[in-house]
Amino acid sequence: MIQSPGVFEKSPAELKKLSEKLAIPYEEIKSYFRDRKLPAGEHLVKIAEALGLSILQMKILWGVVDDQVLAGLQKNLPDIKEPLSRGRKHRKLKQTMTTELGTLYRNDCMDVLASLEDNSLDLVFADPPFNLDKKYPSGMNDLLKEEEYISWMKSWADELCRTLKQGGSLFIWNLPKWNSELASHLNKRLYFKHWIAVDIKYSLPVKGRLYPSHYSILYYTKGKKASHFIPDRIPMQICPKCYGDLKDYGGYKSKMNSKGVNITDIWTDIPPVRHAKYKRRKNANELSIKVLDRIIEMASRPGDLVFDPFGGSGTTYVVAELKGRRWIGTDIGPSKEIIDRFAILETERDILHKYRNDLNCLFTEQGKEQRKKRNLWTDESFRDSE
Ligand SMILES: C[S@@+](CC[C@H](N)C(=O)[O-])C[C@H]1O[C@@H](n2cnc3c(N)ncnc32)[C@H](O)[C@@H]1O
């Protein structure tokens, strides 16, 4: 977080006065001081003068580290030395469940992370609270100031960079707004692989804005090459009513891989978990098993160690257990929902099997049957005619 010596703590009356003094519209002054957007051009010069700061100091205060700031800091390197710190002290952890493959804690993820060795995790999936004032069972504050929330995200992301193995993969699920902040932070630490857009509508249309229709998953690796990357292939999309093609494949039909099509960085086949029958917790977000199955399959092998710092209803841990991965989990709130979920692991296994049955084929069994009935082409049409 920016350690501002009072620069941003201005009352509306003070902002109004500044706006009049500098002849800058009030709304713009508000965006500079309330929302901490760096002024540009003439406004930058005027405000720097009024605050008695240099442009470089302004940028540092506003948290903008560009090449000019970096060069300034590098020039003054001897003056900005800090004593080396060995990081957070170990706190006693509260273990709430162990399974054949995993351990669950009821702790702040920063405490669990502090107990983990450097380079120890093969795969991390993180789905933090989105700072939308949701009520979580832990009673945690889900409405921090923007800069506090961003600073909090960066603190656990740094720990994930430390604990991830060379070749390990990191996936972070969040709203595009927050992941764009985190991406610029992570770009300096890990290797960017993908910004995956998960096509799910999550709010009503808002006036003056586009209809928000995707969650983002950031995908990074430690080191240039992932030690494991084998994505599933998925069935070709067909019309759910008439089972016909949705795209014109022209002369390429016969060349289509009978194991299915490549997964792209836009995922349109992820169901939201809304139905009470499938939802394991009443209040908070719960991800579909399908997301975790796809990620765990793509970026880890059986026996690998998976970590999720924000347990929620335990989707990551359930999928890791069912797929033979070792796992470490934690949630700051009660573990009951996760423990209850492990008690019905066989139901979860059935759901997982259902999803996996429909993978690595060009058409699902049902899709193929319906297409054959309607004399539509399938991968078998070409095999038969060869
Ligand atoms: C969006 S939910 C995760 C949902 C999960 N992916 C699932 O599918 O069920 C976020 C969770 O993070 C937990 N949480 C928030 N801050 C935490 C922290 N500092 N350490 C550990 N867990 C935290 C909340 O209690 C909440 O259950």
The ligand as an SDF file (V2000), in Angstrom:
LIG
                    3D

 27 29  0  0  0  0  0  0  0  0999 V2000
  -14.5780  -16.9690   -3.1820 C   0  0  0  0  0  0  0  0  0  0  0  0
  -14.4050  -18.0150   -1.8070 S   0  0  0  0  0  0  0  0  0  0  0  0
  -13.5860  -19.4230   -2.4820 C   0  0  0  0  0  0  0  0  0  0  0  0
  -14.5610  -20.3940   -3.0790 C   0  0  0  0  0  0  0  0  0  0  0  0
  -13.9450  -21.6930   -3.5260 C   0  0  0  0  0  0  0  0  0  0  0  0
  -13.1080  -21.5500   -4.6760 N   0  0  0  0  0  0  0  0  0  0  0  0
  -15.0180  -22.7310   -3.7990 C   0  0  0  0  0  0  0  0  0  0  0  0
  -15.1350  -23.2130   -4.9670 O   0  0  0  0  0  0  0  0  0  0  0  0
  -15.7790  -23.0560   -2.9040 O   0  0  0  0  0  0  0  0  0  0  0  0
  -13.1490  -17.2180   -0.9010 C   0  0  0  0  0  0  0  0  0  0  0  0
  -12.8710  -17.8180    0.4630 C   0  0  0  0  0  0  0  0  0  0  0  0
  -11.6590  -17.2160    0.9750 O   0  0  0  0  0  0  0  0  0  0  0  0
  -11.7380  -17.1890    2.3740 C   0  0  0  0  0  0  0  0  0  0  0  0
  -10.7380  -16.2210    2.8770 N   0  0  0  0  0  0  0  0  0  0  0  0
  -10.7900  -14.8790    2.8460 C   0  0  0  0  0  0  0  0  0  0  0  0
   -9.6580  -14.3220    3.3300 N   0  0  0  0  0  0  0  0  0  0  0  0
   -8.8540  -15.3510    3.6560 C   0  0  0  0  0  0  0  0  0  0  0  0
   -7.5330  -15.4440    4.1510 C   0  0  0  0  0  0  0  0  0  0  0  0
   -6.8290  -14.3550    4.4520 N   0  0  0  0  0  0  0  0  0  0  0  0
   -6.9970  -16.6640    4.3460 N   0  0  0  0  0  0  0  0  0  0  0  0
   -7.7120  -17.7880    4.0480 C   0  0  0  0  0  0  0  0  0  0  0  0
   -8.9640  -17.7590    3.5670 N   0  0  0  0  0  0  0  0  0  0  0  0
   -9.5290  -16.5650    3.3560 C   0  0  0  0  0  0  0  0  0  0  0  0
  -13.1920  -16.8060    2.6560 C   0  0  0  0  0  0  0  0  0  0  0  0
  -13.5650  -17.2090    3.9490 O   0  0  0  0  0  0  0  0  0  0  0  0
  -13.9330  -17.5590    1.5230 C   0  0  0  0  0  0  0  0  0  0  0  0
  -14.4270  -18.7960    1.9890 O   0  0  0  0  0  0  0  0  0  0  0  0
  1  2  1  0
  2  3  1  0
  2 10  1  0
  3  4  1  0
  4  5  1  0
  5  6  1  0
  5  7  1  0
  7  8  2  0
  7  9  1  0
 10 11  1  0
 11 12  1  0
 11 26  1  0
 12 13  1  0
 13 14  1  0
 13 24  1  0
 14 15  1  0
 14 23  1  0
 15 16  2  0
 16 17  1  0
 17 18  1  0
 17 23  2  0
 18 19  1  0
 18 20  2  0
 20 21  1  0
 21 22  2  0
 22 23  1  0
 24 25  1  0
 24 26  1  0
 26 27  1  0
M  CHG  2   2   1   9  -1
M  END
$$$$
